[in-house]
Amino acid sequence: MDDDLDQALDAVGPRLRALRRQRETTLADLSATTGISVSTLSRLESGDRRPTLELLLPLARAHGVTLDELVDAPPTGDPRVHLRPLTRQGMTMVPLTRRAGGIQAYKIVLQPADPGAEPRLQTHEGYEWLYVLNGRLRAIIGEHDLVLVPGEAAEFDTHIPHWFGAADREPVEFLSLFGKQGERAHLRARSKSKREG
């Protein structure tokens, strides 16, 4: 049994390196995402550091894989993807993609906020596309204060100050496609002024 455990742990380093290279992520980028030092990440990948649960959990999250995949656990035969929602401050996020880098997809549910609370706009690197499924979404994007209803979408550069919330006393559900490197969710149609008459 100990030999099997040692073999499984020895295989984690090469698997971590392969995942990182496959996703074209540097050790520095991975360190910034996980909070694990570059030297520790390097030693894990080379096999000079034994992996622990405290190190593997953030790495699995960063790479968008399960712990089973990191340690090459035998398959269970269950084909379902077990999405783990994250809930905080009235927002539930369900990841719909399981890979690092590129465009990430989320289903987001926002509970109604305190009516007296002031929106706190934020900025960060990236580009986002939203599509409302249920409820009414209030979106403040720069100078625009919008209410989006089911079937409506919006896209914007996340360097622009923005905030989202339920537009009324009911929860709102929407899809979010987000790219850290500024990938756009879709191509824009040509404007009428550029078309030939």
C-alpha positions in Angstrom: 0.0 0.0 0.0 2.8 2.4 0.8 4.5 1.7 -2.5 1.3 2.5 -4.3 1.0 5.8 -2.4 4.6 6.7 -3.1 4.2 5.9 -6.8 1.1 8.1 -7.0 2.8 11.0 -5.3 5.9 10.7 -7.4 3.7 11.0 -10.5 2.1 14.3 -9.3 5.1 16.5 -10.2 5.3 15.5 -13.9 1.5 15.8 -14.1 1.6 19.3 -12.6 4.3 20.4 -15.1 2.3 18.9 -18.0 -0.9 20.7 -17.0 0.9 24.0 -16.6 2.6 23.7 -20.0 -0.6 22.6 -21.7 -2.3 25.7 -20.5 0.7 27.9 -21.4 1.0 29.2 -17.8 4.3 30.3 -16.3 5.4 29.4 -12.7 5.1 33.1 -11.9 1.5 33.2 -13.1 0.6 30.1 -11.2 2.2 31.5 -8.1 0.1 34.6 -8.3 -3.0 32.6 -8.7 -2.4 30.1 -6.0 -0.3 32.0 -3.4 2.3 29.2 -3.6 5.9 30.4 -4.1 7.6 29.9 -7.4 10.4 27.9 -5.8 7.9 25.5 -4.1 6.0 25.1 -7.4 9.3 24.3 -9.2 10.3 21.8 -6.5 6.8 20.1 -6.7 7.1 19.8 -10.5 10.6 18.3 -10.3 9.7 15.9 -7.5 12.0 17.5 -5.0 9.0 18.5 -2.8 6.4 16.0 -1.6 2.9 17.2 -2.5 0.5 17.8 0.4 -3.2 18.5 0.4 -2.6 22.1 1.3 -0.6 22.5 -1.9 -2.7 20.3 -4.2 -6.1 21.9 -3.4 -5.2 25.4 -4.8 -3.3 23.8 -7.7 -6.3 21.7 -8.7 -8.5 24.8 -8.6 -6.0 26.8 -10.6 -5.7 24.1 -13.3 -9.4 23.4 -13.3 -9.0 19.8 -12.5 -10.1 17.5 -9.6 -7.7 16.2 -7.0 -8.4 12.7 -8.4 -7.0 13.9 -11.8 -3.9 15.3 -10.1 -3.1 12.1 -8.3 -4.4 9.9 -11.2 -7.0 8.1 -9.0 -8.8 5.2 -10.6 -12.0 6.2 -12.4 -15.2 5.7 -10.5 -17.4 5.2 -13.6 -19.5 8.2 -12.8 -19.6 10.5 -15.9 -21.2 13.5 -14.2 -19.3 16.7 -13.7 -19.6 17.7 -10.0 -19.7 21.5 -10.2 -19.0 23.1 -6.8 -20.8 26.4 -6.3 -19.0 29.2 -4.5 -21.3 31.5 -2.4 -20.3 34.7 -0.7 -22.0 38.0 0.1 -25.2 37.1 -1.6 -23.6 35.8 -4.8 -23.5 32.2 -5.9 -21.0 31.3 -8.8 -21.2 27.9 -10.5 -18.1 27.3 -12.8 -19.2 25.9 -16.1 -15.7 25.4 -17.4 -12.8 23.4 -15.8 -9.7 24.7 -17.4 -7.2 27.4 -16.6 -6.6 30.2 -19.0 -8.8 31.3 -21.9 -12.4 32.2 -21.5 -14.1 31.0 -18.3 -17.9 30.4 -18.1 -20.0 30.9 -14.9 -23.6 30.8 -14.0 -24.1 33.5 -11.4 -27.1 34.0 -9.0 -27.3 37.3 -7.2 -29.6 37.8 -4.2 -31.3 41.1 -3.7 -29.0 43.6 -1.9 -29.9 45.9 0.9 -31.9 48.8 -0.7 -29.8 51.4 1.1 -26.4 49.9 0.0 -24.3 51.9 -2.4 -22.9 50.0 -5.4 -19.1 49.5 -5.1 -17.7 49.7 -8.6 -14.5 47.6 -9.4 -12.0 47.3 -12.2 -9.7 44.4 -13.1 -8.0 42.9 -16.2 -10.1 41.1 -18.6 -13.2 41.2 -20.9 -16.7 40.0 -19.9 -19.9 39.0 -21.6 -23.2 38.7 -19.7 -26.5 37.0 -20.6 -29.5 37.2 -18.3 -31.5 34.0 -17.7 -34.0 34.9 -15.0 -34.8 38.1 -13.1 -33.6 41.6 -13.8 -29.9 42.5 -13.6 -28.8 46.1 -12.8 -25.4 46.7 -14.4 -23.4 49.8 -13.9 -20.7 49.9 -16.5 -18.8 53.2 -16.6 -21.3 55.9 -17.2 -24.1 53.5 -18.1 -26.6 52.4 -15.5 -28.6 49.6 -17.2 -31.3 47.1 -16.3 -31.1 43.9 -18.4 -34.0 41.4 -18.6 -34.0 37.7 -19.6 -32.6 37.3 -23.1 -30.5 40.5 -23.0 -26.7 40.5 -23.1 -23.9 43.0 -22.5 -20.1 42.9 -23.1 -17.4 45.2 -21.8 -13.7 45.7 -21.0 -13.4 45.1 -17.2 -10.9 47.9 -16.9 -14.1 50.1 -17.0 -15.5 50.5 -13.5 -18.5 48.1 -13.1 -20.9 46.6 -10.7 -23.8 44.1 -10.9 -26.8 43.6 -8.7 -30.4 42.4 -8.7 -32.6 45.3 -10.1 -35.5 44.6 -7.7 -36.4 42.4 -4.7 -36.0 39.1 -6.7 -32.8 37.1 -7.3 -31.3 37.4 -10.8 -29.5 34.6 -12.7 -27.1 35.2 -15.5 -24.3 33.6 -17.5 -20.9 35.2 -17.5 -18.1 34.6 -20.0 -14.8 36.1 -18.7 -11.4 36.2 -20.3 -8.4 37.5 -18.3 -6.4 38.3 -21.4 -9.1 40.4 -22.9 -10.6 37.8 -25.2 -13.9 38.8 -26.6 -16.8 36.5 -26.3 -17.9 36.9 -29.9 -17.2 38.9 -33.0 -19.0 42.2 -33.4 -21.2 42.7 -36.5 -20.1 45.4 -38.9 -21.8 48.7 -38.4 -24.2 50.0 -41.0 -21.9 53.0 -41.8 -19.2 50.6 -43.0 -21.4 48.6 -45.3 -21.5 49.5 -48.9 -24.7 51.0 -50.2 
